[in-house]
Amino acid sequence: MNHSFDYKQTIVARGDLAMSPGKLAAQVAHASVGTILHPENNQAKIMSWFHEGFRKIVLKVESEKEILDLRDKCEVEGISYFVVTDFGITELNQNTITCIGIGPDLNKVIDKITGRIKLWR
Amino acid sequence: MNHSFDYKQTIVARGDLAMSPGKLAAQVAHASVGTILHPENNQAKIMSWFHEGFRKIVLKVESEKEILDLRDKCEVEGISYFVVTDFGITELNQNTITCIGIGPDLNKVIDKITGRIKLWR
């Protein structure tokens, strides 16, 4: 593992749902894992990202529509993604879209999609 | 994907670090991905978990020592795990241990390790 970063993954989650910190963390992890285990995704790219230290950045939007717009952009650009829908067992209504994982891919590719979205602090 | 759950993963994170929600989410995702991409881990088990819907639970402890004790228990029991150490680029001191991902494995196996630890809400 080295410390230069060519690749990253962004996970964009919904601030408007007022998820608890633990709920948010589980949803973001779900998005990240979902992109990785999806059988259609590029395993060579995933392993390059992994060997760099698999950097990931959590970002915030305020609506479901913004998540769906990001999904559409990924489709158009051919970038791997995974949309998380919560079953609604604990905090949320059934089948609530909570976040989207995008990548991993080259920084410049990811920034075309999520470069203007604010960090979730 | 069906809705019966034989497998789960738990991610145990440190409450004493006062991480922001976005930081916590990124660290938890890192732990989850780390266990999955680690080359020594059981890929058949991971895929069983994935096809169930890859359930994950976020738990909270209040010290580094508790994370290290969990790591030791996983070693003794032969359960897969991944300890996350933060580089300290943003919020934390350099090389801070933030969390541990445990499993995925059968519920009863995971519960032996983390069954008494409280949920992170």
Interface residues (C-beta under 8 A of the other chain):
Chain A: H3 I11 A13 S20 P21 G22 K23 L24 A25 A26 Q27 V28 A29 H30 A31 S32 V33 G34 I36 L37 I46 M47 F50 G53 F54 K56 I57 V58 K60 F87 L119 W120 R121
Chain B: H3 I11 A13 S20 P21 G22 K23 L24 A25 A26 Q27 V28 A29 H30 A31 S32 V33 G34 I36 L37 I46 M47 F50 G53 F54 K56 I57 V58 K60 F87 L119 W120 R121
